[in-house]
Amino acid sequence: MSGMRIVRFIARFIAGRDPSREAECDRFAEKLLKLLISLVTVRDKSVRTRCCQLVQVIFNGLTADEVDESLMDTMQEKMLMRLEDKVPAVRAQAVKALPRLCDPGDEEDYADDPVLEAFLQLLAVDKSKGVRMSVLAALPACATMVEELVARTRDVNEEVRRMAYAVLSDKVDVTFLSVDQRANLLRHGLRERAQSVQRNAVGLLRTWLQEACNAEPVALLRLLDVQLHEEVAVLAVQFLITSAAINPLAMAQSAAEQSQGLRQGPQGGLLTPEEALVWKVVCIHLHKSGQQKGQAAAALTGAPATAEAAVAEDHLKALEAALPPTASDLMQILAAHAAGGKQHHFATCQLLQLAATCMDMADAAGRQVTADLAQQLLRDPSRFEGGRGRAAWENALLQLTTQVYASHAELADAMLCMLWDMFDSWGLAGESQAPGDQDDSMTGGSSGSATFQSVLHQASQVRSKNQQWAHTLRVAGLLLQQVPSARLRTTGAGRFRCIEDLWPQLILPGLTHAVASVRLEAMRSLGLYCLLEGIARPDGQVAALRAGLVWQRPHAGSHECEEEADAEEATIRAVAAKALCDFALIRGPKASDQWYLNQAPVVQDLQVSPPSSPQQKEELKPLLDLLLGTLQRTLQSDRQSTSRSEQLRASDDEEELAGVLAEGLAKVLFHAHAWSSSGSMGLQEAEIARALAVLLVAHFDPASHSKPRLRQRLSVFFPAYAAAASLHQHHLARAFRRAARGALGVAPGKKAPAPQVMRYMLQLLQIVPAGTPSEEDAQGREQSQVQGSARPSYPDLAAELVLEAADCSRYKDSKTYLAALLKVLLALPLDPIQHPAPIKTLRALVGQVSSLVKDRAAAKDLGAFAKQLEGLDATPEQGLNADALTQLMQSVHLHTQTSAQLSHSGITTASAPQPEGTSAQTAHQEGTPAQHSPGRADSSEAGVSLGIGMAGQDLLADCPLPFGEGGPGAVVQIPARARRPAKRLSLADDTSDNESRAMMPSTAVRRQMPARSARTTKKLVELVSSSESDNSTSVDGEEDT
C-alpha cells in the first residue's frame, strides 16, 4: 500500500466522524494533530515530510469549529518554521497547511498577515518549482496578490507559468487587472512556446470573454485598449477564432441579415476602434482560410477535394456577406472614417488593411476610386505625424496603393506625378533652406519692427513648410520601398521624370535642410535609394551616407533644445548606419570603399566641417573601420560621462545607434562568406577577426548595460554565428587574443571583463557547428576533411595563450587576467591523433615558459597543463626531431614576401646580443615600427607568436598588449617583418648555425622588439636547438651542435 493511500485513508477516517460521538472525535483529532505537529521538527527528513503532509490533509479536512484556536496558533508557528526547511518537499507541504490560517484583517487586504508575507518571500527566492507552485495555489484571491501572480507568468519554469495562468483564470477577476497587465498576460501567454502554458493562457482569455464580456468580442477588446495594444488585440481575436470561442461564419451572416458592421454603410454611423479591428481580423481570416482551402481542394481528388472545396465556398460566401457589395461602397465607408478626424484615425487604418487584403480589384471603376482615395490620403501630412500607429498607417496605405496598380512602372509613374504635384504646389522647387535662414525668418530680420502676431504667423509658416518638406520625402521613401530598380520606364511629371531624378532634386536638398526632421526623412529615403538596382556607381550617395554617420551639425539654444537636437542627430546617425550596413550586406562589404575611397568624391553641399577636420578624416576611413570606430566611440562616451544625468542622456541618445551598429555588423559578418569568392568585395580573415573582437568587447563592456538593444542582438548573434559553420569558429579562434586584450581597456583593474570574454569565447568554440564530419556520411569524407581544415586549430590557440601567459606574467596587476587565461588553456580540447607534432612543441614550449611565470596559482595551472600534454603525447620520451621540425615550419601561416622566404619565423629568437650600452627600451624607441592601415590587410603583416597553424596573421603591428613595458594598458609596437629577408631554413645544411640564423630576426627588428619578447624568443630558439641536439645525426662527419 503506497504512502499516499495511507495518508488519504487517515484523512477520511478523521473527517468521517460519528455524529453521536463528536466530542470524542474532536479530542482524537486534536491529540493526533498535536502529536504530528511535535514531530515536524525531528532530524529525519522523511518523517518531517510525512508529518507535514498529514497535518495539512487532516487540518484541511476539518471545519473551523472542530479545531481549537490555540492548536491553530501552534500549528501556524510550526508550519512557518518549516517554510525555511532545507528539504523542498517539507516546504511544499507546510505551504499547503497554511492557507486557512491567513488573516485578511479589517480592510481585507492581508496587509499585516505573517503567512502571506512568508508566501511572497518564497515566491521571490525559493528555487524549487514545487514550492513556488504550492504557493501560487495557496495565495488568497485579493487585489493585492495580483502583481505577484502576474510576475509568476514570467517564471523560468514552464510548470510554474502554467500554474500562474490557471490561478489567474480561477481566482482573479479581470477587473482586478490593469490594462497593461491584461495586455502583457495575453502577449506573453499566447506567444508561449510551451503548449501547456499557451493552453492555459487561451483558457484565461476565454474566461474573460464568457464571464466578463457575455461572449462579445468587442466588449473584450474594450478591456485591452486596442489603440495602445493593437498587436495583442489582433492576437486575442485570432486565438478566439482558432479555439472556436467565436464563429466568424455566424458573425458574417448575422451582420448581413441585421445590417451591422461593414454592412451598415456610412449612414449607419462610423465604427468604433474595437469594431473596426474585429471586422478586420474576421474578414482577413475568412479570406485566407478560403484561399487555403481552395488550394487544398485543387491538390486533392475525390471526396477530400469536394469537402475542402465546400469549406472554401462557405468561407468566401461569408466574406462576401461581411463586406459591402462593391469596392466603391467600401471606399465610401473608408472615406467617411478618414473625414471623421483623429478620433477615427485608428479605425481608418484598420479598414485600409482590410481593403488592401480582401478587396477585389478586378473592377476598373473600383480601382480608380481606390487610387484617388489613396492619393488623397498620401497628400495629407497630418495623417503621418508621429505616434505609435504611424508605421501601421504607412504600411496599410502603401499596401493599398500597391494593389491598385498592375506593375511597378505604373506605381512609380503615378507616385512620381503626385510627388511633383506636391513639390511644386507647396513651393518647394526653388527652396532649400540653409542653417540660419530659419532664425531670420522667424524673427523678422534685424529691424525688430515685426509685431508679435506677425512673428507667430511667420513661425507657423515655417513649421508648415518644414512639415511639407518632411512629408514629401516620406512619400518618396514609400515609393522607394516598393520599386526594385531605379530604371523603370516612367514618364513622370515636371522635374521627376524618373526615379533617378529624386536624388538631385529632392533627397540632396533635404539632406542640407536646417531642420533635423527633414534631414531624417531625407536620410531614410537615401538609404532606400542606394539599394535600388540600376545605380551603377552611387559615389555621391555613399558620400552622403558616410557624412550622415560622422558629421554632427552645431546647435545653439537652451539646454532643452540642445538635448532635443542631440536626440535628433543620434537618430539621423542611426538611420545612416543602418543604410550603410544594408548597403554592405547587399553590394558587398568593400563596395563602398571601392566607389568612395578610390575616387574620393566630394559632395560640396554636404560639407559642414573643414576639409582637415577629424570628422572628414574619420569619413575617409574604410567602411568597416568607420562602423567599428563609431561603435567604440559610442560606448566610450558612456564611460567618460561624469555625472549620472550625463550618462542617462548619452545612453538615451546613443542606444539606438549602438543597437543598429551591432545588428548591422553582425549581419555583415554572418554573411561574409557570400563575398568570399570575390576578393575585391569580401572581407579578409584579419578584418573579420578584428570585427568579431570589437563586438565581443562591446558585448561585455560595462557601458553596454545601459544599451539593452545592443546586448540583446549580440547575445543572439554569437551562438548562432558559432553554430552556423566551422569556418566561423576558425574566425572566433583568431579573434580570441585580440578580444581578451581589448577587454582590458574598457574598465580599470579587476573590473575589466577580460575573464568573462575568454570564458564566453571558449563556450562558443565548444559549440558543434552545422555540417561537421561527424554528421556527414561516409561518401562525403573528403569534403568533411576540407571543412575540418577550417575548424579552429586548438594547438595554435593554446600556443598563443601560452605565449600570452609568459608575456603578462611579470606584472602584478595581471593576476586575474593570467588566471582566466590559464583556465581557458586547461579547457581546450586537444587531439593528439590529429596534431601529434604540435603536442610535442607545446610540451617543450610550456617547459620553457614555466620558469617565466612567477605567480604560484598560475604556475600550478601551467604545471597541470604540462601534465595534460604529457598524457596526450604518445611518445613522451622523444623530443623534436628534424622531420618534426620541418613539418612544424611548413605549417607556419605567417605572411611572407615570397613562398621561399620566412620573413619572420613562428619560433623566433633574439639570442644575438644587442649593441653594448643599449637597453631594450632604448632599442624599442629607436626602432621604426611598421604602420598598419586599418581595414586593409597587408600581405607582409605578421606578429610574434609560436605559429603552429594560424600563428600571428591577425596580430597587427599596432595591437595593444595588455601589460606593456609601461605597465597595464601600455601599447607595444611589434614589428610586422624584418627589414631584410630572413635566410631560407634548410635542414640540409651541415651546421646548426645556418638554422639558428635563419630563425633569428634582423638587427633592426631586434631593436624594435620589446625586451620581454626578445627574451621569450631567445629561450624558444634555445629550446629548439636543444631539441635538435638530442636527436642530431652526423652530417659529412660533423656533429650538429
Beta strands, then each sheet from edge to edge (+ up, - down):
strand 1: 963-964
strand 2: 967-968
strand 3: 1034-1035
strand 4: 1038-1039
sheet 1: 1+ 2-
sheet 2: 3+ 4-
end
